[in-house]
Amino acid sequence: QVQLVESGGGLVQAGWSLRLSCAASGSIWCIASMGWYRQAPGKQRDLVATITSGGTPNYADSEKGPFTISRDNVKNMVYLQMNSLKPEETAVYYCNAEGRQRAYWGQGTPVTVSS
């Protein structure tokens, strides 16, 4: 089992920045890629960015540039630096870890961007 705990969400104004953190614990050895997804009210959960164990990032087309994903394999952490936030990026942001047999999810951290 893998446990994921997100932190760093909150209420910000448009154009501001936030840094989300995700702490992984448990069977860390089975984790391949990790990433961030978000789900706005009434919408499906969408990919924001992922990063492999070797540090190769992958971004949703809409987030190339303003967002940066990073990973610390020593601390078992993954981060999402979000710059120039927009109101339409208001959502609950979820940390994800892809194990060998299943995916794991955190409880989510809400991000609200006011205009």
N, C-alpha and C positions, 0 to 999 in steps of 0.2 A: 504493500500500500504506500501511496505517496500523499502527503498532506501539503496543501498550498494555502498560504495566507497572504492576502493582498493588503496594501496600505498606501496612503498618499493621496486618496481622492479628496474632493472637496468642492467648494463653490468658488469660482473665479470669474473675472470679467473677460469678455472677448479680447483676444490678443495676448492674454497672460499665459504663463507656463505652469505646468505641474510635472512632478516626477512620481510615477507609480513604482512601487516595489512589490516583489513577490518572493516570499521565503518558502523554500521547499524543504521538506523533511521526510523521513521514512526511508523507503527503498529507492534512494537516489540513484543507485547504480543502474536501474532499469530505464532511466529517463534518456530519451534521445533529444528531440527538439522541445523547446519551451516557447511560449508565446503569449500574446495578449489578444483577446477578442472583446467586443463590446456589443451591448444590446440596448437599444433605445426603446422607450415605451411603445408597445404595440408592434414592434418590429422583430425580425429574426436576429440571431446572434451572428455577427460578422467578424471576419478576420481583420485585425489591425496590423500585427507584425509577428513573425516567428524568428527564432534563432536556433541554429543547430548547436550541438555540444562543442563543435569546433569554432563557433563564433560567427558563422555565416548568417547574415540577416536576410529576411524576406519581408517585404512590405506590401500592404494593399496599395493599389495604384494611387488612391486618394491621399495617402499619408507619406508618400515618398517626399522627403525634404523636411517637413515640420516635425516629424516624430523620429526618435532614435531608440532602438532596442539594444540592450546590452546584457551581458551575462557574466556572473562571477562564479565560476565552478568551484572555487575554494570555499566560498561562503554559501554556496547553493542558493544564489539569488539571481533574479532576473529583473531588469528595470525597463521602464518606458518613460523616456523624456519626451514630453509633449509641449511643443512651442506653438505660439500663434494660434491658440485655441479658438474655435468658432462655436457659436451657439448650437449648430447642428451636430456637434460632436458630444453633446450632452448624452450620457448613457451610463449604464453600469458596466464597468470594465472588469473582465474576468481573466485571471491567469490560467494558463493551460500547460499541461505537461503530457507529452506523448510517450507512454511506456511501450513495452514490447507487445503487450496484449490488449491494452486499453488506454483510454485517455483519462486524465484527471483534471478536475476543475477546482478552483478556489470558490469562495463564497461571494466574491465580487466586491468592488469598491465603487461607490457612485461618484461621478464627475458631472458637475453642473456648470455650464458656461452661460453667463448672463450677457445680454446684448447691451 
